[in-house]
């Protein structure tokens, strides 16, 4: 589980870095969407690790809150980038 959590967590940053080098709005939105999905996967792994007592309640709450905030920020960015794309048509 820890390896899966590490993969999903680091994938968020990697996809954001790729989005920063995007060659189009669609490319940017696609990479940010992947980062968002990885943030959801991270929350899943954290929940599973808490349920199986791999994480204490305090550690879980801290990490899950951070992951949830990142998810919200990414969703907002995706939404805004898609609105801007439709405004350009």
Residue pairs with C-beta under 8 A, 6 or more apart in sequence:
1 45
1 48
1 49
1 52
1 54
2 49
2 54
4 45
5 42
5 45
5 46
5 49
8 38
8 39
8 41
8 42
8 45
9 38
9 42
11 34
11 35
11 38
12 35
12 38
12 39
12 42
12 70
12 74
13 35
15 31
15 32
15 34
15 35
15 38
16 31
16 32
16 35
18 31
19 27
19 28
19 31
19 32
19 35
22 28
22 31
25 81
25 84
25 85
25 88
26 85
28 81
29 78
29 81
29 82
29 85
32 74
32 77
32 78
32 81
33 78
35 74
36 71
36 74
36 75
36 78
39 67
39 70
39 71
39 74
40 71
42 67
43 64
43 67
43 68
43 71
46 55
46 60
46 63
46 64
46 67
47 60
47 64
49 55
49 60
50 57
50 60
50 64
55 63
